[in-house]
């Protein structure tokens, strides 16, 4: 990464005995679409609020292009902000709402008019300039909030779960629009969400937080394909987990055993003979066969039809449940509850996770 536009060093924020941020270190690249992802209470909104200047860190510092901004108030950080609840002024027209950040910056009237026009055109809302927020749908109000945040050319745009109040279809449409807008403008986006699919589909890089600390960061593909620990594997998408004993090992190839099932495994790092490892298996990486075709016997417990695919819950003889995702188009086996089956996977399908005490 070149010199970051934003650098966060050892950020700590305490609320009583709880560390809402616990030593966060993060660099944000110029023009990047960075998503802060995590469950409620993970620290993602606290981190965004610290970046915006809405809260003061107990420890650590923030730098914008190498200039310390830790003590700067929000109005002097030159960041745009889009909230979940739109935060439009109800007594102002759309035009006045979008022009407000420019007005408080005392920009000339001609410049305000020009920039408001450009911002509304950018979000395809020029025809609604003289309406009041109450006359707009939720999706339209969020477009106006976005235009307002972009009207003064902010160095960074901060977005705090901006789509969570919208219905599923509109949310999906605006995801495409936001991504397209980011590519056209080249502005740095820092985006907060708890929605894993949203993070995977929109981001250049995802930062996953838990209990105020970064668990893992990287591109969507890297995080999904190589989760570091059980939390990441289970939070970002679905995963099945199993404990396996390493029977033999040679470099990154080994043979493992789990509850009588023996299988080959290809790993990123060498394993050691005799150790017990935890594996994560994505549902779509599992094969479903008739009894004896694969190496793990199981019984179908439940089937959920989802259109282009179905999810099959199977139970191993130990009682452990595995979730399998299968296409519904031209499948060899039609799973039904009670059907005896077997499951298997390729040697490079599982991911070896960090031990629980090292997460």
Helices and strands as residue ranges (DSSP letters): E 6-15, E 18-28, E 33-37, H 44-52, E 59-64, E 67-68, G 74-76, E 79-82, H 94-104, H 109-122, G 126-128, G 133-135, H 138-150, E 156-160, H 168-185, E 188-193, H 196-202, E 205-210, E 213-218, H 220-225, H 230-235, E 240-250, E 253-258, E 261-266, E 276-281, G 283-285, E 287-290, E 296-305, E 309-316, E 321-327, E 340-344, E 351-352, G 356-358
